[in-house]
Amino acid sequence: TLEDSIELLRAVDGPFKERDFCILTLFLNCGMRLSELCGLNVRDIRSDGSLRILGKGNKERIIYLNPACTEAVNAYLRVRPANELRGNDREALFISRDHRRISNKTVQYIVKKNLEKAGLGGQGLSTHKLRHTAATLMYQYGDVDIRVLKDVLGHANLGTTQIYTHVADSQVRGAINSNPLSGIKNPKESAAGKDKT
């Protein structure tokens, strides 16, 4: 839920808090896959506020960072241990405590640890569930068109995106009721009813 997501972000603490907060912020705001997040390089952050993501099948997509993401990335970059990196790891955005590109396993551990600190452990939540949460929050609260959401998530087809957008019956009912034609009744039927009385 939105409330759970806020609690998760508030739970982040410790010696790598800027990095861990940034990781969770990107998951919850951008809906990245685990491999996409771990594969990010510093140069993928662009001066126009966009982020280049290399997705499944080496498909590139560009997303735009919202203010929370920009602030989290900038805070992390100020403490990122750039001077101690070597080789390919020098380009990596997220760095482990061993001064290497962060691994999928380490990110999974970071997510699990913070979920437990937020009181959300033991619910089967994972990095992939955070991706799902991002999609659901954008869809439910952001009034984001599902085709736009498809592009944000890097899905090849719309059917995959629809799995991420489970909406409550009340929202479906609300969408139908918000149609400007929802109050129009058949005038001929009304007249026929009057004739019978």
Secondary structure, DSSP 4 states (H G I P E B T S, - for coil): -HHHHHHHHHH--STTHHHHHHHHHHHHHH---HHHHHT-BGGGB-TTSEEEEE-GGG-EEEEE--HHHHHHHHHHHHH--GGG--GGGGGBSSB-TTSSBPPHHHHHHHHHHHHHHTT-TTS---HHHHHHHHHHHHHHHS---HHHHHHHHT-SSHHHHHHH----HHHHHHHHHTSTTTT---HHHHHHHHHH-
